[in-house]
Amino acid sequence: MASFATVRIAAIQATPVILDAEATIEKACDLLADAASDGVQLAVLPETFVPVYPGNGWAKDAASFAGWDELWERLWLNSVDVPGPLTDRLARSCRELGIHCAVGVNEREEQRPGSLYNTLVLIGPEGVMHKHRKLMPTMQERIFHGIGDGGDLDVTETPLGRIGGLICWENRMPLARYAVYRGGPQIWIAPTADDSDSWIASMRHIAIESGAFVVSAPQYIPAAAFPDDFPVPVPDDAPVFGRGGAAICEPEEGEVIAGPLYDEEGIVAADCDLRVGLHAKRWFDAAGHYSREDVLLGHGLLDGARPNGELREAGPRRAPDAHGPAAA
């Protein structure tokens, strides 16, 4: 049964130890300890925090056949099996601290070396609770990451509440959001690499639309974080490759109740009374009384088909007349 406790939630804005998965995981455990010392029960870390996000500022030339093999090899060697030893290390930290965490990783498949995936992992004291692979990598990410199959667009029941979410620009995909809304999330986790003002606007909108507290955990990647032996050139005219913007938004009016934090590492946290989401859904429940699936799904407006499976012609419907219903 759903619970409506007050949960202390944090968005952790941090820089990975680039291309060093074990050191990044140890840093994550230290950050979880910092958050737990402030009473945090759920902490969210950025998109592909382990071991680096392939940002447009330095990775946009990766489509070249030559010059990127060393980076690919080191990225693969420092990616994460889910579950595996690195997620076990995070689970042990969660168990010791009494905390849950969500973290973005470059996910590999040890039994089938090859493709990587942009994956969001939810971890509790007992281990991996859920993982979600990004449905559609964005721009240069497509050179690094395979596509998710969508079978993981679920909400996870936890002792803290029902947790769901999407990765970065998946949050711009209305049907992906709706698929998760159907599970009734109370807390929406959104690791990202987007540091724009429009991203914060999206997070505020999703808080209202979902009826959930939204936790946005972005990258903070200063140029100084790249090691001297980084295997591809990093532009020397950019001091930062992701300035952050960690924030938490409430579901009633979409107000930002913690953050946004820019231009530094840090933790923003808020006490989130899950009753607020329940109250908000009295007004607007996107997957409930306001969904109108009978119209938008049952009549094929979303899937391009009539109820009998025949394709519906594109174009506007004409108004009903005296001879019968509107032509489809």
Beta strands, then each sheet from edge to edge (+ up, - down):
strand 1: 6-13
strand 2: 42-44
strand 3: 80-81
strand 4: 100-108
strand 5: 117-124
strand 6: 127-133
strand 7: 156-158
strand 8: 161-165
strand 9: 187-192
strand 10: 213-218
strand 11: 220-222
strand 12: 240-249
strand 13: 256-262
strand 14: 266-273
sheet 1: 3+ 4+ 2+ 1+ 14-
sheet 2: 3+ 4+ 5- 6+
sheet 3: 7+ 8- 9- 10- 12+ 11-
sheet 4: 7+ 8- 9- 10- 12+ 13-
end
